Structures are given as C-alpha cells and as structure tokens.
Amino acid sequence: MGSRLSSRYCSLGFINGGVLAVVGPTRMAYERVIPVVDITARLLSSALTTEER
C-alpha cells in the first residue's frame, strides 16, 4: 500500500483551483514532503490570485 498527501489551492475569487497531491510509499519522509506540498499549494494560490488582478 502507498500513501497520499494532498493540499487544496485556489485563487482569491475561488474561480481557479484544484488539489496538489503526492503519491508515495507508506514510509516516505513525511517531515520533508508535507512542507513542500504546503508551500507549493500556497505558491499556486498566490500565482492564480495575481493572474486575476
């Protein structure tokens, strides 16, 4: 079995968005992967919000 980590991202007006996910082994390095998924989702949200303006 494997593991999945996900985080939602969206624009300020909630027009654009989705889910960023990482699929990996059950024993992946969660302490390293979780912050990367979180930061990447925040950057995507920021980029989408900037495009709307």
C-alpha positions in Angstrom: 0.0 0.0 0.0 1.0 3.6 -0.6 0.3 7.0 0.9 -1.1 10.2 -0.5 -0.6 13.7 0.8 -2.7 16.5 -0.7 -3.4 20.2 -0.3 -6.0 22.4 -1.9 -5.1 25.5 -3.8 -7.4 28.2 -5.2 -7.5 31.8 -6.5 -8.8 34.7 -4.4 -12.2 34.5 -6.1 -12.3 30.7 -6.0 -12.6 30.7 -9.8 -9.5 28.6 -10.4 -8.1 25.9 -8.1 -7.6 22.2 -7.6 -5.7 19.7 -5.4 -2.0 19.2 -5.3 -1.1 15.6 -4.4 2.0 13.5 -3.8 1.7 9.7 -4.0 4.4 7.7 -2.5 5.4 4.7 -0.4 3.9 4.2 3.1 7.2 5.1 4.7 8.0 8.2 2.8 9.8 11.1 4.6 6.6 12.9 5.7 8.6 15.6 7.6 10.1 16.7 4.3 7.2 16.1 2.0 4.4 17.9 3.9 6.1 21.3 4.0 6.9 21.1 0.3 3.3 20.3 -0.6 2.0 23.1 1.6 4.4 25.7 0.2 3.7 24.6 -3.4 0.0 24.9 -2.9 0.4 28.4 -1.4 2.6 29.5 -4.3 0.0 28.2 -6.8 -2.8 30.0 -5.0 -0.7 33.2 -5.0 0.1 32.9 -8.7 -3.6 32.3 -9.6 -4.7 35.2 -7.4 -2.1 37.5 -9.1 -3.3 36.5 -12.6 -6.9 37.5 -11.7 -5.9 41.1 -10.8 
